[in-house]
Amino acid sequence: MGEASGHELSDLQLRLLGVLWEHGEMAVSDVQAALARDYPLAITTVATLLNRLHDREVVDRRREGRQFLYTAAVEQAAVRKSMVARLMSRLFAGDASELVSHLVSEGDIDAKGLAELEARVAKAKRRKGNRRG
């Protein structure tokens, strides 16, 4: 799967990609059905969204008979990384520690999340320490 650098995606586009990440290769009608509860869209709208994402190289497609089957062309982690980097750049001058500080100080991380964050920080410190030696 490709990189998602530079891809700014709307909530609907992210949800659509989420369906493809979860289910793999799907026809337009299957994507529409998966989105129907939260996004009751016409099949032509879903097809247009998929085709636009294909043009942007975010999804791949292949023809099977009279229909196209779509798959995600970018990894979820790559999209997450790209979008967080953009958020961090725009709101926190590219400073990851400021973003984390904001999340902690605003109470957006619960006790379990703080424990996981502490474990990740400790692991990152160990890795960085091993590189220096």
Backbone as numpy.savetxt, mean C-alpha at the origin, in Angstrom:
# Nx Ny Nz CAx CAy CAz Cx Cy Cz
7.31 -8.52 -8.47 6.47 -7.34 -8.47 7.35 -6.11 -8.47
6.83 -5.05 -9.01 7.61 -3.83 -9.18 7.61 -2.93 -7.98
8.32 -1.81 -8.14 8.39 -0.79 -7.11 7.19 0.15 -7.22
6.85 0.78 -6.14 5.73 1.71 -6.13 6.20 3.15 -5.96
7.50 3.38 -6.17 8.02 4.73 -5.93 7.29 5.72 -6.82
6.91 6.82 -6.20 6.26 7.88 -6.94 4.78 7.67 -7.18
4.22 6.56 -6.73 2.79 6.33 -6.94 2.00 6.93 -5.79
1.21 7.92 -6.10 0.28 8.48 -5.11 -1.08 7.86 -5.43
-1.64 7.16 -4.48 -2.87 6.43 -4.72 -3.98 6.94 -3.82
-5.19 7.02 -4.37 -6.35 7.43 -3.60 -6.80 6.27 -2.71
-7.71 6.57 -1.79 -8.25 5.52 -0.92 -8.90 4.41 -1.73
-9.65 4.78 -2.75 -10.31 3.77 -3.59 -9.29 2.93 -4.35
-8.26 3.56 -4.89 -7.22 2.82 -5.59 -6.51 1.86 -4.64
-6.24 2.31 -3.42 -5.61 1.44 -2.43 -6.51 0.27 -2.08
-7.80 0.53 -1.93 -8.74 -0.55 -1.62 -8.79 -1.56 -2.76
-8.79 -1.06 -3.98 -8.80 -1.93 -5.16 -7.54 -2.80 -5.18
-6.39 -2.17 -4.93 -5.15 -2.94 -4.86 -5.20 -3.96 -3.72
-5.82 -3.56 -2.59 -5.97 -4.48 -1.47 -6.72 -5.74 -1.86
-7.73 -5.58 -2.68 -8.49 -6.73 -3.17 -7.58 -7.64 -4.00
-6.77 -7.05 -4.87 -5.87 -7.84 -5.71 -4.76 -8.49 -4.87
-4.24 -7.77 -3.87 -3.23 -8.37 -2.99 -3.82 -9.55 -2.23
-5.06 -9.41 -1.81 -5.69 -10.47 -1.02 -6.08 -11.68 -1.85
-6.62 -11.43 -3.06 -7.19 -12.53 -3.84 -6.35 -12.96 -5.03
-5.37 -12.17 -5.42 -4.57 -12.53 -6.60 -5.29 -12.12 -7.88
-5.09 -12.88 -8.92 -5.64 -12.54 -10.24 -7.17 -12.58 -10.24
-7.76 -11.49 -10.77 -9.22 -11.38 -10.75 -9.73 -10.69 -12.01
-10.96 -11.06 -12.39 -11.68 -10.37 -13.46 -12.31 -9.11 -12.89
-12.66 -8.18 -13.75 -13.28 -6.91 -13.33 -14.52 -7.18 -12.48
-15.35 -8.12 -12.91 -16.59 -8.40 -12.17 -16.30 -8.91 -10.76
-15.23 -9.67 -10.59 -14.86 -10.17 -9.26 -14.36 -9.03 -8.38
-13.58 -8.12 -8.96 -13.10 -6.96 -8.21 -14.30 -6.11 -7.79
-15.23 -5.90 -8.72 -16.43 -5.13 -8.41 -17.20 -5.76 -7.25
-17.36 -7.06 -7.28 -18.09 -7.76 -6.21 -17.37 -7.61 -4.87
-16.05 -7.69 -4.88 -15.28 -7.57 -3.65 -15.35 -6.16 -3.06
-15.50 -5.17 -3.92 -15.58 -3.78 -3.48 -17.01 -3.34 -3.12
-18.00 -4.11 -3.53 -19.40 -3.68 -3.53 -19.92 -3.18 -2.19
-19.53 -3.81 -1.10 -20.05 -3.40 0.21 -19.63 -1.97 0.57
-18.36 -1.68 0.39 -17.83 -0.36 0.76 -17.90 0.64 -0.39
-17.80 0.14 -1.60 -17.79 1.00 -2.79 -18.71 0.40 -3.86
-20.00 0.72 -3.82 -20.93 0.18 -4.84 -20.73 0.91 -6.17
-19.84 0.38 -6.99 -19.47 1.02 -8.25 -19.98 0.23 -9.44
-20.25 0.94 -10.51 -20.62 0.28 -11.78 -19.41 -0.49 -12.29
-19.67 -1.56 -12.99 -18.58 -2.38 -13.52 -17.69 -1.56 -14.47
-18.29 -0.62 -15.20 -17.49 0.22 -16.11 -16.54 1.12 -15.32
-16.95 1.57 -14.15 -16.09 2.39 -13.30 -14.91 1.57 -12.80
-15.17 0.35 -12.36 -14.10 -0.53 -11.88 -13.14 -0.83 -13.03
-13.67 -1.09 -14.21 -12.81 -1.36 -15.37 -11.94 -0.15 -15.69
-12.52 1.03 -15.63 -11.75 2.26 -15.90 -10.64 2.43 -14.87
-10.96 2.22 -13.59 -9.94 2.33 -12.54 -8.81 1.33 -12.76
-9.15 0.10 -13.07 -8.14 -0.92 -13.32 -7.27 -0.57 -14.53
-7.91 -0.08 -15.59 -7.15 0.28 -16.79 -6.22 1.46 -16.53
-6.67 2.42 -15.74 -5.80 3.55 -15.39 -4.62 3.08 -14.54
-4.87 2.19 -13.61 -3.78 1.64 -12.81 -2.83 0.80 -13.67
-3.38 0.14 -14.66 -2.53 -0.61 -15.60 -1.65 0.36 -16.39
-2.22 1.46 -16.85 -1.44 2.47 -17.59 -0.32 3.04 -16.74
-0.53 3.11 -15.44 0.48 3.63 -14.50 1.42 2.52 -14.00
1.24 1.30 -14.53 2.06 0.13 -14.19 1.92 -0.29 -12.73
0.75 -0.04 -12.16 0.46 -0.45 -10.80 -0.20 -1.83 -10.79
-0.95 -2.15 -11.84 -1.51 -3.49 -12.00 -1.10 -4.05 -13.36
-1.03 -5.37 -13.42 -0.79 -6.08 -14.68 -2.11 -6.68 -15.13
-2.20 -6.96 -16.42 -3.39 -7.63 -16.91 -3.00 -8.59 -18.03
-3.83 -9.59 -18.19 -3.68 -10.51 -19.32 -5.07 -10.86 -19.82
-5.14 -11.09 -21.10 -6.42 -11.42 -21.71 -6.67 -12.91 -21.58
-7.89 -13.23 -21.18 -8.35 -14.61 -21.17 -9.72 -14.63 -21.81
-9.78 -15.12 -23.01 -11.04 -15.09 -23.76 -11.41 -13.66 -24.07
-12.60 -13.26 -23.64 -13.10 -11.91 -23.92 -12.88 -10.93 -22.77
-12.19 -11.37 -21.73 -12.01 -10.48 -20.58 -10.54 -10.38 -20.20
-10.24 -9.36 -19.42 -8.92 -9.21 -18.85 -8.94 -9.70 -17.41
-7.83 -10.29 -17.00 -7.62 -10.66 -15.62 -6.50 -9.77 -15.09
-6.72 -9.21 -13.90 -5.80 -8.23 -13.33 -5.11 -8.78 -12.09
-3.85 -8.38 -11.91 -3.08 -8.69 -10.71 -2.32 -7.43 -10.30
-1.98 -7.35 -9.03 -1.17 -6.22 -8.56 0.23 -6.36 -9.15
0.77 -5.25 -9.64 2.12 -5.23 -10.20 3.12 -4.65 -9.21
2.63 -4.17 -8.09 3.49 -3.61 -7.05 3.20 -4.32 -5.74
4.21 -4.41 -4.92 4.05 -5.08 -3.63 3.45 -4.11 -2.61
2.68 -4.67 -1.72 2.04 -3.86 -0.69 3.08 -3.09 0.12
4.17 -3.75 0.48 5.22 -3.09 1.27 5.82 -1.91 0.51
5.98 -2.04 -0.80 6.55 -0.96 -1.61 5.61 0.24 -1.67
4.32 -0.03 -1.78 3.33 1.06 -1.80 3.34 1.76 -0.45
3.32 0.98 0.60 3.34 1.54 1.96 4.58 2.42 2.15
5.73 1.90 1.74 6.99 2.64 1.89 6.94 3.96 1.12
6.46 3.91 -0.11 6.39 5.10 -0.95 5.45 6.15 -0.36
4.28 5.70 0.10 3.30 6.65 0.61 3.71 7.22 1.96
4.34 6.42 2.81 4.82 6.93 4.09 5.97 7.91 3.85
6.85 7.59 2.90 7.96 8.51 2.59 7.42 9.86 2.12
6.37 9.83 1.31 5.78 11.08 0.83 5.15 11.86 1.99
4.41 11.17 2.85 3.82 11.80 4.02 4.90 12.39 4.92
5.94 11.61 5.16 7.03 12.06 6.01 7.71 13.29 5.42
7.91 13.28 4.13 8.54 14.42 3.46 7.67 15.67 3.56
6.38 15.51 3.33 5.47 16.67 3.30 5.18 17.23 4.68
5.03 16.36 5.68 4.60 16.83 6.99 5.70 16.88 8.05
6.78 16.13 7.85 7.80 16.03 8.88 9.21 16.31 8.34
9.30 17.02 7.23 10.59 17.40 6.62 11.52 16.20 6.45
10.94 15.04 6.18 11.73 13.84 5.93 12.29 13.18 7.17
11.89 13.61 8.34 12.44 13.10 9.59 11.55 12.01 10.17
12.00 10.76 10.05 11.21 9.61 10.52 11.00 9.67 12.03
12.00 10.14 12.78 11.84 10.19 14.23 10.75 11.18 14.63
10.57 12.25 13.85 9.49 13.20 14.12 8.13 12.55 13.89
8.02 11.75 12.83 6.77 11.03 12.57 6.44 10.09 13.73
7.42 9.31 14.17 7.19 8.37 15.27 6.86 9.13 16.55
7.59 10.22 16.81 7.32 11.03 18.00 5.89 11.56 17.98
5.45 11.99 16.82 4.07 12.47 16.69 3.07 11.36 17.03
3.28 10.19 16.47 2.36 9.08 16.71 2.33 8.70 18.19
3.50 8.70 18.82 3.56 8.34 20.25 2.91 9.43 21.10
3.25 10.69 20.84 2.74 11.77 21.68 1.24 11.99 21.51
0.70 11.66 20.35 -0.74 11.83 20.12 -1.55 10.64 20.61
-0.86 9.62 21.12 -1.57 8.45 21.64 -2.09 7.54 20.55
-1.51 7.64 19.35 -1.95 6.80 18.24 -1.39 5.39 18.30
-0.51 5.13 19.28 0.08 3.80 19.44 -0.30 3.30 20.84
-0.94 2.13 20.89 -1.35 1.58 22.18 -0.16 0.88 22.86
-0.39 0.35 24.05 0.68 -0.27 24.84 1.34 -1.42 24.08
0.55 -2.23 23.43 1.11 -3.36 22.66 1.97 -2.82 21.51
1.47 -1.80 20.83 2.22 -1.19 19.74 3.52 -0.57 20.22
3.49 0.07 21.41 4.71 0.64 21.98 5.74 -0.44 22.28
5.28 -1.57 22.81 6.19 -2.68 23.10 6.81 -3.20 21.81
6.01 -3.34 20.77 6.54 -3.79 19.47 7.52 -2.78 18.91
7.20 -1.49 19.04 8.08 -0.44 18.57 9.41 -0.47 19.32
9.36 -0.63 20.64 10.57 -0.72 21.44 11.43 -1.90 21.00
10.81 -3.04 20.72 11.55 -4.21 20.27 12.20 -3.95 18.91
11.49 -3.27 18.02 12.05 -2.95 16.71 13.21 -1.97 16.82
13.07 -0.99 17.70 14.16 -0.03 17.91 15.39 -0.75 18.45
15.20 -1.63 19.43 16.32 -2.38 20.00 17.00 -3.24 18.93
16.20 -3.86 18.08 16.75 -4.70 17.00 17.54 -3.84 16.01
17.00 -2.67 15.66 17.68 -1.77 14.74 19.00 -1.28 15.34
19.01 -1.00 16.65 20.24 -0.57 17.31 21.29 -1.67 17.26
20.87 -2.91 17.50 21.81 -4.04 17.44 22.40 -4.18 16.03
21.54 -4.06 15.01 22.02 -4.16 13.62 23.03 -3.06 13.32
22.70 -1.83 13.69 23.60 -0.70 13.43 24.91 -0.87 14.20
24.83 -1.38 15.43 26.04 -1.62 16.22 26.93 -2.66 15.59
26.32 -3.72 15.02 27.08 -4.77 14.37 27.77 -4.27 13.09
27.21 -3.32 12.41 27.79 -2.79 11.19 29.03 -1.95 11.47
29.04 -1.30 12.63 30.17 -0.41 12.97 31.41 -1.22 13.33
31.20 -2.41 13.92 32.30 -3.20 14.44 33.01 -3.89 13.38
